Amino acid sequence: MSTSSHNSNNTSPSPIINESNQRRCAACKYLRKRCSRDCVLSPYFPASLPHRFACVHKIFGASNVARTLQQLPVHQRAQAAEAMSAEAYWRVQDPVYGSVGVINLLQQHIYMNQRELARTRAHIAIHSPTRGPCSPWAGLWTSPI
Amino acid sequence: MANEAAANSALAGGVAAAAGRPAIVHPCTACRQLRRGCRPGCVFAPCFPPSQPNRFAIVRRVYGVGNVQRLLEELPPERRPAATDSLAYEASMQLRDRVFGAAGVVSLYEHRLHSLQLELLCARAELSTYECSNRNDANRVPQITNQKFSKVCGGRGGGWGDGWYEAMRVEGCVSEAKIAERLAAATDAAVVSIRPVEDRIAATMTATAVAKSSNQIEDAANNQII
């Protein structure tokens, strides 16, 4: 029996340790710690997306993320993790403005589309049959604008 | 104002040191909240003025002191105030909406932009039909129903009213088949309800340079918090 125990010490690491290493989430793998069964980050930061947690950890920190998720109901944690991942990604891409730069860009696009829509509607009003002096449809309906 | 406070504290320390007395450096807002001594080269001093004590509190709560300090130290000094403004805005949005935070605002604007683009697409399709009808001036029998047209262009009352469409269909002076073809090509399978967004966008749009003005960021954050 001692021989078998001695032999077991000289073999490769036990399958239990290998199995736990394979089950580690991206967060625990990044932090180099054991991933417990009740790890709050594992459902939202799988090992297949290591870059995602790297961004979140760089901006918010693992402890802040874990605390934020623990304070939320379970059914909202996935959306919160997704939102934090997006904010961290935008901050990594633009360290100065982050998501505010994205908001500013969207506002500019909205403003441009508003102007274009107003101009198109003005053209529609010009081409509308109700505005023509000899329109055969005059008086039959209200203006669509 | 923040730079003046930092400069005054440094000057006071220098004067006191020259007079042989121990230098008294008034801590900045961040160091006061952290209850530590404020060094002359403190990275927080220019970014968190005493006039906004809650600013550092919310940034610290969301990001943590170490993360904020590292983020600011990685930036050149002239970019740090703008970065602080954006961090404060994101932190305020995160405290206001614990689930979505600032990403929820981005999602909202993306949705509005998408609906606005659809509305623009329909308007362009309608304009093209007018231009075609003016050029061809053809009278063809209507082929499509009013229901399909209203589904594509939305259920807005008064704008795309049934009366207008019915009158044009009766007169037969506009090719409904052409309208349907162009609108279907423009909107594809997006049978969505297109709502006017101008009023809501005008109410929520801030000025163009949001992140370039600390006052605008602060006002937006305060308004959102309130």
Contacts between the chains, C-beta under 8 A, distances in Angstrom:
chain1	res1	chain2	res2	distance
A	58	B	67	7.8
A	59	B	63	7.0
A	59	B	67	6.5
A	59	B	71	7.5
A	60	B	62	7.4
A	60	B	63	6.2
A	60	B	64	7.5
A	60	B	67	6.8
A	61	B	63	7.3
A	61	B	64	5.0
A	61	B	66	7.3
A	61	B	67	5.3
A	63	B	64	7.6
A	64	B	62	7.1
A	64	B	63	6.9
A	64	B	64	5.5
A	64	B	67	7.7
A	68	B	98	7.1
A	71	B	98	7.1
A	72	B	98	6.3
A	72	B	99	6.6
A	76	B	99	5.0
A	79	B	99	5.5
A	79	B	100	6.7
A	80	B	98	7.0
A	80	B	99	4.8
A	80	B	100	7.4
A	82	B	103	7.7
A	83	B	99	6.7
A	83	B	100	4.8
A	83	B	101	5.4
A	83	B	103	3.8
A	83	B	104	6.8
A	84	B	101	7.2
A	84	B	103	7.7
A	86	B	103	4.7
A	86	B	106	7.4
A	87	B	90	6.4
A	87	B	101	6.2
A	87	B	102	5.7
A	87	B	103	5.5
A	91	B	71	7.8
A	91	B	90	7.9
A	95	B	71	6.7
A	95	B	74	6.5
A	95	B	75	6.1
A	95	B	83	6.7
A	96	B	75	6.5
A	96	B	79	5.1
A	96	B	82	5.4
A	96	B	83	4.7
A	96	B	86	6.9
A	96	B	211	7.8
A	97	B	82	6.8
A	97	B	83	7.5
A	97	B	86	4.9
A	97	B	211	4.6
A	98	B	86	5.2
A	98	B	87	7.4
A	98	B	90	6.2
A	98	B	102	7.9
A	99	B	86	7.6
A	99	B	90	5.9
A	99	B	102	4.4
A	99	B	103	6.6
A	99	B	105	7.7
A	99	B	106	5.9
A	100	B	85	7.7
A	100	B	86	4.1
A	100	B	89	5.7
A	100	B	90	7.0
A	100	B	102	7.4
A	100	B	210	6.1
A	100	B	211	4.4
A	100	B	217	7.5
A	101	B	86	7.5
A	101	B	211	6.3
A	102	B	106	5.4
A	103	B	102	7.5
A	103	B	105	5.9
A	103	B	106	5.9
A	103	B	109	6.2
A	103	B	210	6.6
A	104	B	208	7.3
A	104	B	209	7.6
A	104	B	210	4.9
A	104	B	211	6.0
A	106	B	106	6.8
A	106	B	109	4.0
A	106	B	110	6.4
A	106	B	113	5.9
A	107	B	109	6.8
A	107	B	205	5.9
A	107	B	206	7.1
A	107	B	208	7.1
A	107	B	210	7.2
A	108	B	208	6.8
A	109	B	113	5.5
A	110	B	109	6.7
A	110	B	112	6.2
A	110	B	113	5.2
A	110	B	116	6.2
A	110	B	201	5.9
A	110	B	205	7.2
A	111	B	205	7.3
A	111	B	208	7.7
A	113	B	113	6.7
A	113	B	116	4.6
A	113	B	117	6.0
A	113	B	120	5.7
A	114	B	116	6.7
A	114	B	198	6.4
A	114	B	201	6.9
A	116	B	120	5.8
A	117	B	116	6.7
A	117	B	119	6.1
A	117	B	120	4.7
A	117	B	123	6.0
A	120	B	120	6.5
A	120	B	123	4.3
A	120	B	124	5.7
A	120	B	127	5.7
A	121	B	123	5.9
A	123	B	127	5.3
A	124	B	123	6.5
A	124	B	126	5.9
A	124	B	127	5.2
A	124	B	130	6.5
A	127	B	127	6.7
A	127	B	130	3.8
A	127	B	131	6.6
A	127	B	134	6.4
A	128	B	130	7.0
A	129	B	173	7.6
A	136	B	171	7.0
A	136	B	173	6.8
A	137	B	167	6.5
A	137	B	168	7.0
A	137	B	171	6.0
A	137	B	173	6.8
A	140	B	167	4.3
A	140	B	171	7.4
A	141	B	161	7.4
A	141	B	163	5.1
A	141	B	164	4.0
A	141	B	166	7.9
A	141	B	167	4.2
A	141	B	168	7.4
A	142	B	158	7.4
A	142	B	161	6.4
A	142	B	163	6.6
A	142	B	164	6.4
A	143	B	164	8.0
A	144	B	159	6.0
A	144	B	160	6.2
A	144	B	161	7.3
A	144	B	164	5.4
A	145	B	159	7.0
